[in-house]
Each structure stands twice: as C-alpha cells, then as structure tokens.
Amino acid sequence: MPPSTGVLVVEDEPIIALDMSCELRLAGWGVVGPALSLDHARRLLLNEGFRVALLDVNVGDETSFDFARACRSEGIAVIFMTGYSRAILPEDLADSVLLRKPVQMSELRAALAG
C-alpha cells in the first residue's frame, strides 16, 4: 500500500500511540487518530477514511476483536499489536497480521507494505 494510505492507530497507552503516530507520519503515512479507546475508534470508523487499522489487542477493558471484524466488513485491513502469542486471536481473525510488542518500526513498515 502506498505511504499516503490512511492508517488508524488504536492504542490505549498515550505515549505509545503518539510515538507510533509520529513515526508513521515521518515515514509518509497518513494517520487517523490515534484512538485511545474503542469508542473513539468506532466514531472514526464511521466518520474518517482509512485503509488499515493498527489495533492493540487489549484496549482498556475490552479486546479489539469486534472492532477488527467491523473494519474487515468495510474492506479495511487489520494489523494487531500485542505482547501475547498468535494463539490469542479468535479463529475468524487468525489470518490477521500480528506484531509482537514492543513493535519495531521496521516490522510495522514491512507489514504495511505487504
């Protein structure tokens, strides 16, 4: 995908969210958010255009799995970030890209390019 493609960043740790957003912008990617909650992410899904959702698995007291399904139903690619193994993903999302935290920008750029 071209660097100008919009990427939604959903991460409940503000420093991580801002750092990731800044790094993506410096690399030429269009960034939507960051969303620090799934409620905010849902509003952005309704009102903003983006092609990729970069999702922390655990956002506050929720997982981002239902939000990932909503994104996929809109044709939006999903990339998960977590400290857990791939086994945490539900069966219907098991084919998603999963990046292990702490996420290295080189890995993120490769996932976005794929």
C-alpha positions in Angstrom: 0.0 0.0 0.0 1.3 3.5 -0.7 2.6 5.5 2.2 -0.3 8.1 1.8 -2.8 5.4 2.7 -4.6 6.3 5.9 -3.7 4.2 9.0 -5.9 4.2 12.1 -3.9 3.8 15.2 -5.8 2.3 18.2 -3.7 2.1 21.3 -4.7 2.9 24.9 -1.3 3.9 26.1 -1.0 7.5 25.1 2.8 7.7 24.8 2.9 4.6 22.6 0.0 5.8 20.5 1.6 9.2 19.9 5.1 7.8 19.2 3.7 5.3 16.7 1.6 8.0 15.0 4.6 10.3 14.8 6.8 7.6 13.4 4.2 6.7 10.8 3.8 10.3 9.7 7.6 10.7 9.5 7.6 7.7 7.2 5.0 9.4 5.0 1.9 7.5 6.1 -1.4 9.3 6.6 -2.5 8.7 10.2 -6.1 8.8 11.6 -6.3 9.2 15.3 -4.7 7.9 17.4 -7.8 6.5 19.1 -7.1 5.8 22.8 -10.4 3.9 23.2 -12.6 1.7 21.2 -15.5 4.2 21.4 -13.2 6.8 19.8 -12.1 4.2 17.2 -15.8 3.4 16.4 -16.5 7.1 15.8 -13.5 7.3 13.5 -14.7 4.2 11.6 -18.0 6.0 10.9 -16.5 9.4 10.0 -13.0 9.0 8.7 -11.4 7.3 5.7 -8.6 4.8 6.3 -7.4 1.6 4.7 -5.6 0.0 7.6 -6.4 -0.4 11.3 -3.4 -0.9 13.6 -5.0 -2.3 16.7 -3.8 -3.0 20.2 -5.5 -6.3 21.2 -6.4 -5.1 24.7 -7.8 -1.6 24.7 -8.9 -0.6 28.2 -11.2 -3.3 29.5 -12.1 -4.6 26.0 -10.4 -6.5 23.2 -10.4 -5.0 19.7 -11.7 -8.2 18.1 -15.2 -6.9 17.4 -13.8 -3.7 16.1 -11.5 -5.6 13.8 -14.5 -7.6 12.4 -16.3 -4.3 11.8 -13.2 -3.0 9.9 -12.9 -6.1 7.8 -16.6 -5.9 6.9 -15.8 -2.4 5.4 -12.8 -3.8 3.5 -10.2 -2.3 5.9 -7.0 -4.3 6.5 -6.3 -5.2 10.2 -2.9 -5.4 11.9 -2.9 -6.5 15.6 -0.2 -5.5 18.2 0.2 -7.5 21.4 2.6 -8.9 23.8 0.8 -12.2 23.6 1.2 -15.1 21.1 -0.9 -15.6 18.0 -3.0 -18.1 19.9 -4.9 -15.2 21.5 -6.6 -14.4 18.1 -10.1 -15.8 17.6 -10.3 -18.3 14.8 -12.0 -15.9 12.4 -9.2 -13.4 12.8 -6.3 -15.9 12.9 -5.1 -14.9 9.4 -4.5 -11.3 10.5 -1.1 -9.8 10.7 0.1 -9.8 14.3 3.1 -7.8 15.5 4.6 -8.5 18.9 5.1 -5.6 21.3 7.3 -3.7 21.6 6.6 -3.2 17.9 9.7 -2.4 15.9 9.1 0.3 13.2 10.8 -1.8 10.6 8.4 -4.6 11.2 5.4 -2.2 11.1 6.6 -0.7 7.8 7.0 -4.2 6.4 3.5 -5.2 7.5 2.0 -2.0 6.0 3.9 -2.6 2.7 2.6 -6.1 2.5 
